[in-house]
Amino acid sequence: MRVLLLGSGGREHALAWKMAQSSILEELFIAPGNAGTKMHGKNVDMSVNDFKAIKKFVIENTVDTVVVGPEDPLVNGIADFFQADDELKTVSVIGPNKEAAQLEGSKDYAKQFMKRHNIPTAKYATFTKETLSDGYKFLESMNPPYVLKADGLAAGKGVLILDNLKEAKSELKNMLADAKFGEASSRVVIEQFLDGVELSCFIITDGDAYKILPEAKDYKRIGEGDAGLNTGGMGAVSPVPFANPTFLDKIKNQIIIPTHKGLKADGIEYNGFIFFGIINVKNEPYVIEYNCRLGDPETEVIIPRLKSDLLDLFEGIATKTLSERDVQFDERSASAVMMVSGGYPEKYAKGKQIFGLNAVTDSIVFHAGTVSDGPAVMTSGGRVLAATSYGKDLATSLKKSYESLDKIEFENSYFRSDIGYDVL
């Protein structure tokens, strides 16, 4: 297979690392990639949303499979773009079409879908600038904390959880009337707060069949003990100790199967990954959100735990034969700890040289925000890299990841020292 992988983060490095191990890979291109992905294929300087440039590259390099890492090109309709083009429609796109990607692209769309198919989720209502006063009344009818979600994509920043009614009303006005998150908050979903522990579940589907992938738990807050600002994720662990077989069965029967059947019932063709953001409330699973791609940094633990050939699964999607493919998990635990730039998720400096990468022997270092400068590797983002390790249990895998991070340094680097603390 000749594969083009779109994206430049830790998720894409993990996917590139895994695809490079496949016996059916002929050539792998990554656009735009990072300093880590170029160890597994050829980086291409091209935007994930420049569909015309992608078309030209795919044709010139006889690419037969395009794997879409991030959500933006999916929500912008890259799968539809390929399907509508006579020169591209034989190319397999791993990722849903624009309508199916609304499961992530619109919180209201996802909520309506869940309501229609009796999938457990928090009670909610959706408001616009015109119905702001109704939004105030809805907030008054609820108990704190108040959950406000921008309807559209807001780069992981569009969710506010507030304890104070006056502040919640003020933020609702900021989002709707003052476009706090731009077009993304032209509609706002207000929902009931669910108190519980979160985990992430994943499936891969060809529209007819699906396969369940390993589950994971990620850590979103910047500070120890899950304090401080939300980030793109500071680490992840897999498997998740509280997700015992009984609880995972509930997720399968109450959430995964109704979602898969619901998509078919609604006539929505879905190819690729579905991410289920789940919260465990008194041993009952509820859906917080859907994503139409793999999560990050969860990918950095679930892909290392996938023993099966990833390209074989992608071939199953292309030929609608996923049901015949085998999915096997590595029984070992995997833990990923992110090393980030000082100041992240607020203002931070880029262009710091990273030292010690070659000293790491017990972990896989997945690059997230890095670039090459000759032989040197430099920081280029807030989340810079993840140290992922295997272990006979989570404690062992975490110990290895922390020992590896102690060998790596760049100016003003930071990582949380308590990833996995709550489930050990």
Secondary structure, 3 states (H helix, E strand, C coil): CEEEEEECCHHHHHHHHHHCCCCCCCEEEEEECCCCHHHCCEECCCCCCCHHHHHHHHHHCCCCEEEECCCHHHHCCHHHHHHCCCCCCCCEEECCCHHHHHHHHCHHHHHHHHHHCCCCECCEEEEEHHHHHHHHHHHHCCCCCEEEEECCCCCCCCEEEECCHHHHHHHHHHHHCCCCCHHHHCEEEEECCCCCEEEEEEEEECCCCEEECCCEEECCEEECCCEEEECCCCEEEECCCCCCHHHHHHHHHHHHHHHHHHHHHCCCCCCEEEEEEEEEECCEEEEEEEECCCCCCCHHHHCCCECCCHHHHHHHHHCCCHHHCCCCECCCEEEEEEEEECCCCCCCCCCCECECHHHCCCCEEEECCEEEECCEEEECCCEEEEEEEEECCHHHHHHHHHHHHCCCECCCEECCCCCCCCCC
